[in-house]
Amino acid sequence: MTYAADRIHAEIAYVAYHFHWSLEDILDLEHGDRRRYADEIAALVNRAAAEG
């Protein structure tokens, strides 16, 4: 199974933007770990937005 390049780039940009990690550090993550970080960031962003 392959993962769409656009989706990978979006995940990398999202994690890099919020965690300020380098591209190398993010690419070193397993896909599942990178996806989990992206999901956790989204939860934090949504919670912050809800709190105003």
C-alpha positions in Angstrom: 0.0 0.0 0.0 1.3 3.4 -0.8 0.6 6.7 0.8 -0.3 9.8 -1.3 2.7 12.1 -1.6 0.4 15.2 -1.0 -0.8 13.7 2.3 2.8 13.0 3.4 3.8 16.5 2.6 0.8 17.9 4.5 1.6 15.8 7.6 5.3 16.9 7.5 4.3 20.5 7.2 1.8 20.3 10.0 4.2 18.6 12.4 7.1 20.9 11.4 4.9 24.1 11.8 3.6 23.1 15.3 6.6 21.3 16.8 9.4 23.1 14.9 11.1 19.8 14.2 13.4 19.5 11.2 12.5 17.7 8.1 15.0 15.0 8.8 13.6 14.4 12.3 10.1 14.1 10.9 11.1 11.8 8.1 12.9 9.5 10.6 9.5 8.8 12.2 7.6 5.7 11.2 4.4 6.6 9.3 2.1 5.6 12.1 4.1 7.7 14.6 4.0 10.7 12.3 0.3 10.3 11.7 -0.3 10.0 15.5 1.6 13.3 16.1 -0.4 15.0 13.5 -3.6 13.7 15.1 -2.5 14.8 18.6 -1.5 18.3 17.2 -5.0 18.6 15.7 -6.6 17.7 19.0 -4.5 20.4 20.8 -5.3 23.0 18.2 -9.0 22.2 18.3 -9.1 22.3 22.1 -7.3 25.7 22.1 -9.8 27.0 19.6 -12.7 25.8 21.6 -11.3 27.5 24.8 -11.1 30.7 22.9 
